[in-house]
Amino acid sequence: MFRFAIKMLFGDSAKFYGILLGLSFASLLIAQQASIFVGLMSRTFAFIGEVGHVDLWVFDPTQASVDEQKPLRTTAVSRVRGVSGVEWVAPLYKGLLVATLPDGSRQVCDVIGIDDDTLAGGPVEVVEGSLADLRQPDAVMVEVGSSQQQLRFPADLAPGATPLPGQIFDAAAPRRSVQVGDVIELNERRARVVGLVHCAETFVAAPTIYTVYSRAKTYAPAARRMTTALLVKASPGTDVDVLAQRIRTETGYAALPPYDYSMRTLGYWMTQTGIPINFGIAIALGFFVGVAIAGQMFYNFTLDNLRYFGAFKAMGASSFTLLSMVALQALVAGVLGLGIGLGAVSAFGLNAAGGKLAFKMLWQIPLLAAGAVLIICILASVLSMWKVLRLDPVDVFKGS
């Protein structure tokens, strides 16, 4: 019986391909939109993961995310350093500043100022140069190799060269990537590129520039408060959670481990923006489109094959056997449609990885797509099963 059920499914090629199309499109849209959503949300806290060897982040208690600027008082470093169990404290500056290139063009950059002494908060991967080079005068390190906006210089301007008086650069002329030796201006102050780094893709679509904390304060507009956050290392044997509570009690600042701070940032973007709603609507549309296409095609397929089910029933096949045949047909179509959809999404993800489009497929996403396809198959086969249950072989043969 089950062999005949498979033959019936593959025999009606037009409706079979229609069912596959609906299921494949539904699984593709669900998995693709979910992967893009996860990739986009992971970028909101990617900077926190870039900072290694840190036990706690200390910041303003009203600050909801890592990109929100609520600087601390100048006394914050000494206050936190005085808490029992703290091994060292490193100040961190993070802010958007305008960089002026030699040809006069401007680019908003995400400037990171790390501790002068320990260089804590520096990038994980240095492509060219050394992190210690940031201690040189006017030294900065610039991000390269990401899909985000990059500092682009005129191709005919050598690294470190100064434009000739009155020299005009054509905006449409070829441009090159930033190189060691290039000179830019940050807030009308000279900055010399001494190294290139590679950073994780972040939610801020701007080039990332690293320098030391003291120099970052000269680049940034003057303000009473300049410290964006504090990076804290716990003393050996000190419980991090106990130390975080101690800092909160004695200083009034928020103190969280990197993972908790990442979840705090993620929670802000999840609850205070419309991004989850927009992607949720797209995923729901994929589900309902799958139900509409696959359900209609599978129902029509069952109606066209009622005479075969009637013949089986007349030969003594039980209702359970007939329902099992319908379920098998739905299962086979669902597995094939899911495989095609996930295969297409995987190919899309391989081409989109590292590009401007955020894409991150977690292992839960194929399970989500599989669950959605299973529900679609159940809904699509329920009406068909109802027709099969009410089937009277006499009526079928009379109609034929």
C-alpha positions in Angstrom: 0.0 0.0 0.0 2.7 2.5 0.9 4.6 1.8 -2.3 1.4 2.7 -4.2 1.1 5.8 -2.1 4.5 7.0 -3.2 3.7 6.1 -6.9 0.5 8.2 -6.6 2.5 11.1 -5.3 5.2 11.1 -7.9 2.8 10.1 -10.7 0.9 13.5 -10.6 4.0 15.5 -11.4 2.2 18.9 -11.8 0.7 18.8 -8.3 3.7 17.2 -6.8 6.0 20.0 -8.0 3.4 22.5 -6.8 3.5 21.0 -3.3 7.3 21.0 -3.3 7.3 24.6 -4.4 5.1 25.7 -1.6 7.0 23.8 1.1 10.4 24.8 -0.3 9.5 28.4 -0.4 8.1 28.3 3.1 11.2 26.7 4.6 13.5 29.0 2.6 11.8 32.1 3.7 11.5 31.1 7.3 15.2 29.9 7.6 16.6 32.8 5.6 14.7 35.6 7.5 15.5 33.9 10.9 19.2 33.7 10.0 19.4 37.3 8.9 17.6 38.4 12.0 20.0 36.4 14.2 23.0 37.8 12.3 21.7 41.4 12.6 21.0 41.0 16.3 24.4 39.4 17.0 26.1 42.6 15.6 24.5 44.7 18.2 26.8 43.3 20.9 29.7 42.2 18.7 32.0 44.9 20.1 31.7 43.4 23.6 33.0 40.1 22.3 36.0 42.0 20.7 37.2 42.9 24.2 38.9 39.9 25.7 40.5 39.1 29.1 37.9 41.3 31.0 35.8 40.0 33.8 33.4 42.9 34.2 32.1 45.9 32.3 31.3 48.9 34.5 29.0 51.6 33.1 26.2 54.1 33.8 23.2 52.2 35.3 20.8 53.9 32.9 22.8 52.9 29.9 20.8 50.2 28.0 23.3 49.2 25.3 27.0 49.3 24.5 26.5 51.9 21.8 24.5 54.3 24.0 26.7 57.1 25.2 26.4 58.0 28.9 29.9 58.8 30.1 31.0 58.3 33.7 32.5 60.8 36.1 36.3 61.4 36.0 36.5 59.8 39.5 35.0 56.5 38.3 38.3 54.8 37.8 39.7 55.5 41.3 36.3 54.6 42.9 36.1 51.2 41.2 39.8 50.6 41.7 39.3 51.0 45.4 36.8 48.2 45.6 38.1 45.1 47.3 38.8 42.2 44.8 39.6 44.4 41.8 43.0 43.6 40.2 43.0 46.4 37.6 40.7 48.9 36.0 41.0 50.2 32.4 39.0 53.2 31.1 37.4 52.9 27.7 36.2 55.6 25.3 33.8 54.9 22.5 32.2 57.5 20.3 31.5 58.6 16.7 33.9 61.3 15.4 34.3 62.8 11.9 37.6 61.9 10.1 38.8 64.3 7.4 40.9 62.6 4.6 43.7 64.3 2.7 41.4 65.0 -0.3 39.0 66.9 1.9 36.3 64.2 2.1 34.8 63.3 5.4 33.8 60.0 7.0 32.1 59.3 10.3 34.2 56.8 12.3 33.7 54.8 15.5 36.7 55.8 17.6 37.8 53.5 20.4 40.2 54.7 23.1 41.9 52.0 25.1 44.0 52.1 28.2 47.4 53.7 27.7 49.3 51.4 30.1 47.7 47.9 29.7 46.1 48.5 26.2 43.1 46.6 27.5 40.2 46.8 25.2 42.3 46.5 22.0 41.3 44.6 18.9 41.6 40.8 18.9 43.2 40.5 15.5 46.0 42.8 14.4 46.6 42.5 10.6 49.6 44.8 10.3 51.7 46.5 12.9 51.7 46.0 16.7 49.2 47.1 19.3 52.1 48.7 21.2 52.6 51.1 18.2 49.6 53.0 19.5 51.9 54.5 22.1 53.7 56.5 19.3 52.7 60.1 18.8 49.4 60.7 16.9 49.1 56.9 16.4 45.9 55.2 15.4 45.0 51.8 14.0 42.2 51.4 11.5 39.8 48.6 10.7 40.1 46.8 7.4 38.7 43.7 5.8 35.1 44.1 6.8 32.0 44.8 4.8 31.3 48.0 6.7 32.2 51.4 5.4 36.0 51.8 5.0 38.3 54.8 4.8 39.1 55.2 1.1 42.0 57.4 -0.1 42.7 58.7 -3.7 44.6 56.0 -5.6 47.3 58.4 -6.8 48.1 59.6 -3.2 50.9 57.6 -1.7 50.7 56.6 2.0 51.9 59.5 4.2 52.1 61.9 1.2 50.7 65.4 1.6 48.6 66.8 -1.2 50.2 69.5 -3.2 48.9 73.1 -2.7 45.8 73.6 -4.7 45.7 69.9 -5.8 42.1 68.8 -6.4 41.0 65.2 -6.3 38.2 64.0 -8.5 35.5 62.3 -6.4 34.8 59.8 -9.2 38.5 58.9 -9.5 39.7 55.4 -8.3 40.3 55.1 -4.6 42.4 52.7 -2.5 42.0 51.2 0.9 43.8 52.7 4.0 47.4 51.7 4.4 50.0 52.1 7.2 51.5 55.6 6.9 48.3 57.4 5.9 47.4 60.5 7.7 43.9 61.8 8.5 42.4 64.4 10.8 40.1 63.7 13.7 38.4 66.8 15.1 41.1 68.9 13.3 43.9 66.9 15.0 46.5 64.8 13.2 46.2 61.0 13.3 48.7 58.8 11.7 47.9 55.2 10.8 50.4 52.8 12.4 48.5 49.6 12.0 45.6 47.7 10.5 43.2 45.6 12.5 40.3 43.3 11.7 37.1 43.6 13.8 33.8 41.8 14.1 30.9 43.2 12.1 29.1 45.6 14.4 25.7 47.4 14.2 27.4 50.7 13.6 28.1 50.9 9.9 31.2 53.1 10.3 35.0 52.5 10.1 36.5 51.6 13.5 39.6 53.5 14.6 41.6 52.5 17.7 43.9 54.7 19.7 44.9 55.2 23.3 42.5 56.7 25.8 44.5 59.9 26.5 44.7 60.6 22.8 41.0 59.8 22.2 40.1 62.5 24.7 42.0 65.1 22.6 40.2 63.9 19.4 36.8 64.0 20.9 35.0 67.3 21.6 35.8 68.7 25.1 33.3 67.5 27.8 33.3 67.1 31.5 32.8 63.3 31.2 34.7 61.3 28.7 34.9 57.7 30.0 32.3 55.5 28.2 32.9 52.4 30.3 35.4 50.7 32.6 37.0 47.3 32.0 37.6 45.4 35.2 39.8 42.4 35.9 39.0 40.5 39.2 41.8 39.5 41.5 42.7 35.8 41.5 40.3 33.8 43.6 37.6 36.5 43.6 34.1 35.5 42.5 33.1 37.7 39.6 29.4 37.8 40.6 30.3 38.8 44.2 32.7 41.5 42.9 30.0 42.9 40.5 27.5 43.2 43.4 30.2 44.8 45.5 30.9 47.4 42.8 27.2 48.2 42.4 26.8 48.6 46.1 29.9 50.8 46.7 29.9 52.9 43.6 26.3 52.9 42.3 27.5 52.0 38.8 26.2 49.0 36.8 28.7 46.1 36.7 28.1 43.1 34.4 30.1 40.2 33.0 30.6 40.4 29.2 27.8 37.8 28.5 25.3 39.6 30.7 26.1 42.9 29.2 25.7 41.4 25.7 22.2 40.1 26.7 21.4 43.5 28.1 22.3 45.1 24.8 20.4 42.5 22.9 17.3 43.0 25.1 17.3 46.7 24.3 17.2 46.1 20.6 14.6 43.3 20.9 12.2 45.3 23.0 12.8 48.9 22.1 12.9 48.7 18.3 10.7 47.3 15.6 13.3 44.9 14.1 11.8 41.7 15.7 8.3 42.6 14.6 9.4 43.2 11.0 11.3 39.9 10.7 8.5 38.1 12.6 6.0 39.3 10.0 8.2 38.1 7.2 8.6 34.6 8.8 4.8 34.4 9.4 4.1 35.3 5.8 6.4 32.5 4.7 4.5 30.1 6.9 1.1 31.2 5.7 2.2 31.1 2.0 3.4 27.6 2.5 0.0 26.6 4.1 -1.9 28.2 1.2 0.1 26.8 -1.6 0.9 23.3 -0.2 -2.5 22.9 1.4 -4.4 23.7 -1.7 -2.2 21.6 -4.0 -2.2 18.6 -1.6 -6.0 18.8 -1.2 -6.5 18.9 -5.0 -4.1 16.0 -5.3 -6.1 13.9 -2.9 -9.4 14.8 -4.7 -7.9 13.7 -8.0 -6.8 10.4 -6.5 -10.0 9.6 -4.5 -10.8 6.8 -7.0 -7.6 5.0 -6.1 -8.3 5.3 -2.4 -11.8 4.1 -3.1 -10.4 1.1 -4.9 -8.1 0.3 -2.0 -11.0 0.6 0.5 -13.2 -1.7 -1.6 -10.4 -4.3 -1.6 -10.5 -4.2 2.2 -8.0 -1.5 3.2 -8.8 0.0 6.6 -9.3 3.7 7.2 -6.1 3.6 9.3 -4.2 2.3 6.3 -5.6 4.9 4.0 -4.8 7.7 6.5 -1.3 6.3 6.8 -0.9 6.5 3.0 -2.0 10.2 3.1 0.4 10.9 6.0 3.3 9.2 4.2 2.7 11.3 1.1 2.7 14.5 3.2 5.8 13.4 5.0 7.7 12.6 1.8 6.7 15.9 0.3 7.6 17.7 3.5 11.1 16.2 3.8 11.9 16.9 0.1 10.6 20.5 0.3 12.5 21.1 3.6 15.7 19.8 2.1 15.4 22.0 -1.0 14.6 25.1 1.1 17.4 24.6 3.6 19.9 23.8 0.8 19.0 27.0 -1.0 19.4 29.0 2.3 22.7 27.3 3.0 24.0 28.3 -0.5 22.7 31.8 0.1 24.5 32.0 3.5 27.8 30.8 2.1 27.7 33.6 -0.5 26.5 36.2 2.0 28.9 35.4 4.9 31.2 38.3 5.7 29.2 40.6 3.5 27.1 43.7 4.2 24.1 41.4 4.7 24.1 39.9 8.2 23.6 36.2 8.1 24.1 33.7 10.9 22.3 30.3 10.9 22.2 28.7 14.3 21.4 25.0 14.7 18.0 25.9 16.1 17.0 27.6 12.8 16.7 24.4 10.7 14.7 22.9 13.6 12.4 25.9 13.4 11.9 25.5 9.7 11.4 21.7 10.1 8.7 22.4 12.7 7.0 24.9 10.5 7.0 22.5 7.5 5.7 19.7 9.8 2.8 21.9 10.8 2.1 22.9 7.2 2.1 19.2 6.2 -0.3 18.4 9.0 -2.7 21.2 8.1 -2.4 20.3 4.4 -3.2 16.7 5.0 -6.0 17.1 7.6 -8.6 18.1 5.0 -7.4 15.4 2.7 -7.7 12.8 5.5 -11.3 14.0 6.2 -12.3 13.4 2.6 -10.7 9.9 2.7 -12.4 9.0 6.0 -15.8 9.9 4.5 -15.1 8.1 1.3 -17.6 5.6 0.1 -16.3 3.3 -2.6 -19.8 3.0 -4.2 -19.9 6.8 -4.7 -16.5 6.8 -6.3 -17.3 4.0 -8.7 -20.7 5.6 -9.6 -18.9 8.9 -10.3 -16.4 7.1 -12.6 
